[in-house]
Structure formats: structure tokens, C-alpha cells
Amino acid sequence: MEAQMKIFEDVKDGLSKRQQILTETGGQAEVTFCENNFTNFEGVLFLDGCEGFVKNLPAANRNDAKFLEIGCGTGCMSVIYYLRNKANLSYVLATDINHRALDNTSYNFNRYNVPGEVRYSDVFDSVAEDEKFDLIFWNFPFVYLPTDAEVVSTFTVLDLSMVDAGYEAAGRFMAGAHRHLRPGGKAILAFSRTLGRPDILENVAKKENRRLEFIWSENTVQSGSTEIFDLVQVIAMD
């Protein structure tokens, strides 16, 4: 618990400093992601060094492919996935529980003419049963705290972009993703085994009758320390 709180406090401190910069620059700032320019609104999480996630997602290999991103934040992941797959990708749905993030993603979608929709949704709550996708992706808040940690009751919507207490939301992703996949589609989580708890994530998967397959990993230097970033495919066992 002590180590997990230290990780949370360090991540939150870094986020607070970035938010202060956004406040000082009038509520938004230009950022670069995968060599493309984006606008980051105040109140929305933007993480440097996560380019490897979107660069290593499976390509859209069928005509009329559809992509769903949970927890879109600034929308930069969805935009880059679209730009890398625009020959086949016909529709992008980006969701978040942070209304400011929805505004931010809409702004960046318009900037790059992304075909699709931005929608409020808590994981799959606002995704209809008949909406099916070839790839569902979530750079989920992989910092872990137990659900009974005192600080959890004080979380803001911005805190929820960093921490998934008890990996409860990840469990809902694992349980629900396969209802929204086309045949051959894939559900993938971004993860950090450095900041997160892979053992607990595995236990959550087993509870949902799912298997996790680590399909890509990379050592990334962040703020002078090395982190291990991963892409994890969620595979149904039934």
C-alpha cells in the first residue's frame, strides 16, 4: 500500500505541475505527439512518452474498419490511429467520463477531420449492444490503489484518469469488450508494469474468465527513470 501511494503521489504531482502550466497559458497549450501537433485543454490528462502504444496497435486490415477508444483524453491516440490507418478506417468512436476531455477530443478530431463521434461513456455504458468494432483500445488508468484507500473517496475526474481503484473499471472493460467486437476483432489495454500491478490485473482477468496476452513491451525513460510500457490483449476464455 505504501509503495502504491508513493506512485500515486508522484504521478499526481507531475499532473498538477502540468495543469498549472496550462492555467498559466490561458487554459490550453500546443503539444506534440507522434510528430503531430495537438491542443491540450486544462483539466485533461496528456502523457508524454506514450507514442509506442498507438504505434504498435494492430493495423486496420479490412475495409470499413471501426475503432473504439475508451478514455480518449485529448484524442491524440484516436487521431494518430486514424492517420496511420485512414485507407481502411471508416469510423472512430472516442469516449470519456471527463466532459472537458470530450471537448478536447472533439477539437482535435475537427483539426484532423477524423470520421466518427465523441461520446460520454463510463467504459461501455453508452455503447449500444449493436455497435461493433474491429479494435477496442484503452490506455486505462493503470496506477493501482485498493478500493478502501482513504484517498479514493476524494478523487476528482482528473484523478480517475490516473488511478483505477481495485482495477474495477479494467474488470468492466474485460467483461464487456467482446460483446462489441466484430469477428476477429481485438480488445487491447495499454499498461505499465512499472506503475501498475500486473499480478492484480491478471487476477481480475481470471475473475472475468479472460486471459491476458502481453503483445508488445518497451522500456521508456520518463523523468529520469525507466518505465516498462505494455500492450495487453484481452482474450475471452469462453
PyMOL commands that set and color helices and strands:
alter all, ss='L'
color gray80, all
select helices_A, chain A and resi 2-24+51-55+76-85+99-112+150-154+159-161+165-180+198-207
alter helices_A, ss='H'
color red, helices_A
select strands_A, chain A and resi 28-33+36-41+65-70+89-96+116-120+133-139+181-192+210-222+225-236
alter strands_A, ss='S'
color yellow, strands_A
deselect
rebuild
show_as cartoon
